Amino acid sequence: MIAPHTLALLGNLAGALGRLLPLGLMLVAGLYLLLIYTAKTSSAHSNGERYRDSPRPSAAHLLYGGLGLTAHAISALAGATGLLVTSGFTFNETYLYWFPNFAFAFILLGAVVGLHLAGNRWVQVGQICFVATALAGLLVLTLTALFRSGPGAPLGAGADLSVNSWALILLLFVGFDLARLHPRTESGEHHHALSVGVLGIALLFALWGWAAIQHVPLQRLVDTTIAPVLVAKQALGQWGRAIMGLVTIAGTLAAVNGLFSIVAASVRETLAKRQGVQSKATVIVIVLLGGAVAAAMALGWAGTDAIDVVLRAGLLLWLLRYALTAVLGHLAGDASVNATRLAAALPISITLVVGAALIVFTDPAWDLLFTFMLAGLLVAVLLSVCLWRWTNHAKGA
């Protein structure tokens, strides 16, 4: 959630919504808090991630697994490709002009893959360092910008009431569930960690958005792809630019490491009943994913419109998985017990699905985005069928 592309989108939304942005962030944060609560109170172990332990997993449970693998893999491939190259250019333009930007991008990719090959403990330590560095830098810039006067936006300016701008706020929080991968949140306490994380990020984003509209003209925020850099330079000059460079690189490492981690977790969950091959399969997937990202960067896909659309498709599939999360646990067990909770959970799912649809059909490249999403859903269904056959084979054995 603190990746460079998220901060860039936040800057664009600050320009579009102006002083209404904090309201939108709090409303969406409330929606995600309700999602976390419904997952916690569901009858099938929160969000249904133990569906493979059920003697007869439903089609919805199997689709949940297939959709997770698909959304995470697409987001990891497209997201890592774009973010790593962005960090390479940032390092080149901010710190060392003579250092090849693509070389730095490959160094970052090698560091993330190396952490995963070294073991889960190193992945966790690295993630804590990356997130802490990015958050600390962003907090310093935010507080500095807020306490330094700027031209500011006129009261009521930028009050964009278009549904697209409001729906896009949903994407700012996609990935909040990465916090559950930390070992201290695996024992049933991850709901509290997720809730605190969502509230904290919503508050930080609201403050950062307020600082952005205080220092940069609204239309420029809407039009630019480097809104975070503009705000940082206005607040602290070259020091601000240097700090934002650090935030960009640390945020990229946190995002890529987190995406690789959730893909690995999805593989481990899929192979939960095949302990003998679980570790080897996870290593193979990480190496293949790293190789795919390296190939995509070498082919020059980063920064293209296509890779951006693929990333949006992956994030939207992830959003649809959240919609399934809200109702999944209430589809099993005693129908009389679950009926009321299901009725309460359905509005959350409907809101997320409608939000995703609005994002798709108001996107400038909506036809390509819709095609990628359909392809992703088809892959998710095929994976679900494979999981169903796998489950039946395991029971037969």
Beta strands, then each sheet from edge to edge (+ up, - down):
end
